[in-house]
Amino acid sequence: MNMPPRLRRSLTRLRRDLVFLASGVPLHLLTAPLFLWAATQLVGILDGSSSAAPMVLPIPVLLLLLAGIGLTDGHRWRHRELTGVLIPRLRFAVPGRQLAYNWLLAPCLGALEALVLLLLLGGIAATTVYAWEFALIPFSWRIAHPGYTTTSAYVMAAGVAALAVTPPLAAALVRLEHRIAPAVLHDVRDDTLKQRVEDLTESRAGAVDAAAAERRRIERDLHDGAQQRLVSLALNLGIAKVALTDLPPEARRVIDEAHRDAKEAIEELNTLVRGLHPAVLDERGLDAALSGLAARAPLDVRLRVEMTERAAPAVEGVAYFVVSEALTNIAKHARATRAEVTVVRLGAILRVTVTDDGAGGAALSGGTGLKGLAQRVGAVDGSFRLTSPAGGPTVMNVELPCVAP
């Protein structure tokens, strides 16, 4: 039974939100016991109840300082990997914002996250109260106390209500963290440098868009010009093969070879056009374009695309090019029998993962193909990571900003 796409997206979003909140609880609440430890030692110093307190106090204070700065990378990771929200890396020389977040805001957010997760667990337990009762309460007691079913019905209703409010509460808390973390954990840069970076980013975006537009123009010219003439040539040669039956064998052989060469040239030109910029990418989106790639691949390809909305055209073009080149390399060099392509949009990030069961051993230094992929990804401020141990499997991870720089 196929799940409706809307329900599948809702469940995927809920799972992502809950994993995000669960990963935040230990990070957010880590400073709380350190504060309690430091406060206990400080009270010991003030009332003189512990002679060892002055020697022990620097330990929790040092751990608090390290946690106040070191936990920032953990928050950056969970925001990026789980929800696609990018938080710029802070300089170590700017600790104030990190300490404010990890010391003051983090415990409050951790408490809210724990409450939402407890509400979910309580809702599950209450909703299944009858199952718990049948499993744990003896049958004789249930026969002697028939009124327990009424109380259980109220408990189950409360559990259903708790489960109903959990998804919106989790989504609201995730949105709140997405507002707070980037607002606090950002670096105040020099205005001149910031303006220069923005100018360079804007000029590069223009160059990327111009290159993408030029590739689309070349694709249209090839499709409407040279490709159509080749098709007409192949058609005329085919007609000649059928109609001119009284030609000498040498002439027929020349026509046959010309017809075969024309068909091969059409196929090569089709491949070139699709590599430049497939028309289906503009018309039907990345999912349809990648489905065509997977269908034409000479090995078994499993494709999964999860995109609630489309990315910028230049970014989708890079994603298509990455998958196309990756499948070509796998077919030529990896000695693989199957590949898996996953494309997921997480907030502002389009994540592309290509995995194969080949021999492994691929490296950026091994040739120009992978290096060209990495450069193409870097042109739109994306990241490229390749893991390919000897014996496989090979995993290519590409992250692209959904809005072209």
Order of alpha helices (4+ residues) and beta strands (2+ residues): alpha-alpha-alpha-alpha-alpha-alpha-alpha-alpha-alpha-alpha-alpha-alpha-alpha-alpha-beta-alpha-beta-beta-alpha-beta-beta
